[in-house]
Amino acid sequence: MTILRRFTALAFALALYAAGTSIASADTSIGAGLLLPSDGSTDGALIGSLALDAIPGLPIRPQLTGLIASGTNTRYAVTGDVDFTVGHGILGAGAGLGKMNQLGNSGLIFDAHAATRILPLTMLEVRVYGLGSNNVGSGTYLGINIHL
């Protein structure tokens, strides 16, 4: 794992810890699923997110999300997102740092996502990553998230 990836993972973990302990109104979730990258492989993936309260008067809330996939050449994404509440679901989009191609480089990555509640505190989520820097690649995550 390169220094940049280690630093990004550490920064994300520290941000989740700090925000989780100091912001009582934050919504933290973890999840697991499959990542289907554009290079044709399939990897297991873990995801974690920290969403703050909705902006007063609007159904919008900021969110920090990190995804890491299994495999020999780690695929990952750390994004800052904006979520819109729609009924019992969420639609959102964001941008950050990531790598989806096995042989690609880390760089700017964008995501769009949707989630719907399937059980109390449990959501089915799909995220599409891509359209970022050259050689970053693209991928689709499908998984189950549990709100803590």
N, C-alpha and C positions, 0 to 999 in steps of 0.2 A: 504494500500500500504506500503510495507516495505521501510526502509530507503534506501536500495540499489536501489530500483526502483525509488524512489523520486530523489535520487542523480543522477542517470543515466538520467532521464528525464530532470532535471535541467541542467546538463552538456551539453546535446544535444541541448537544447533550447539556452543556452548561446553561444555554439559554432556556431550554425546557425546565431544568431544575430551578433556576433563578426565578423564572416567571411563575412556575407552579407554586413556589413557596411564598412569593411576595404578592401575587395578584389573585385574590380570593375569587374573583369573578371569571377567571379563565376556564375554558372548556378544553380539557386534555383528552386525546384519544390515541389509541394504539390499534394496529391492525395487521393482518397478514393476508397474502393473496399471491397472485401470479403476475409476473411482468412479461409481456410479450414484446420484445424489442424488434426493431426493423430488420435486424440481421438474421432473423429466422429462428432463434433459439427461444427457449422458455425457461424462466428462472423463478424460484420462489422469492418473495419480497416481503420486507417488513416496513411499516409506515408508522410515523408518529406525527401528531399535530397539536398545536396550541392555538386556540382561537380565543380572541378577546370578546368582550361584550359587543353587541350590535351598536352601531353609531346611533345616538338618540334621534328618534323620529324617522329612521330609515332601516330597512331590513338588510343592512350591510354590516359585515364584521371582518376585520383583518385576521389573518391566520398565518402562522409559520409552519411549514410542513417539511419533513425529511423522509426520504425513501431510500432504502438500500436493498439491493438484490444479491442473492447468492450467486456463486460462480467463480471461476478463476480470475477473470478480469472484472472487478467490481463495477457494477452499474449503480448510479446513485443520482439523486436530485435533492436539492435543498431550495425551497421556493418560498417567497412571500406572496400570499394569495389574498384575494378579496372574495368573500362568500356572500351570496344573496339567498335569503331564505324564501323558499317557494312551497307553501303548504307544509307537508311533512318531509320535504326534501331540501337539498342545497344545490345551487349552481354556482360555479366560481371559475376564476382564472388567476394566473399569476406568472411570475418570472423569477429566475434565480440561477444557480450554478448546478451543472449536472453533466452526466455522461451516460448515454444509452447504448452506443455502439461498442461492441467488444474490443475492437481495435481503434476506436476513436479517441478523441481528446476531451478533456473537461472544458466546459465553456458555458456561455449563456444558453439557457433553455427556458422555454415557455410551457405552461400547462393549462389545460382546461379540464374541469372535473364536474361530476354530478354524483349525488348520493341520495338515497332514499331510506327511510326507516323501515326495517323489517321486523324488529322486536324493540321493546323499550331499551334504550341506551345502545342499540345495535343498528348499524347502517351498512347497506351494500353500496360500494363506491366504485366508480370507474374514473380513471385519470388518463388523459392523453398528453404525452410529453413530446416536444419537438420544436421545430421551426427556429432553433437557436443558431449558434455558431456552426461553422463548417466542422464536419466530422464528429459532432456531438451525438447525432443520431436521433431516433425517435422511438417511442414505445408506448404501450398501453398497459396500465395496471388495473386489475380487477380483484377486489378483495372485500373482506368483512372488517369493519372498524367497531371497536367497543369504546364507548365514552366512559371515562373514569370519574 
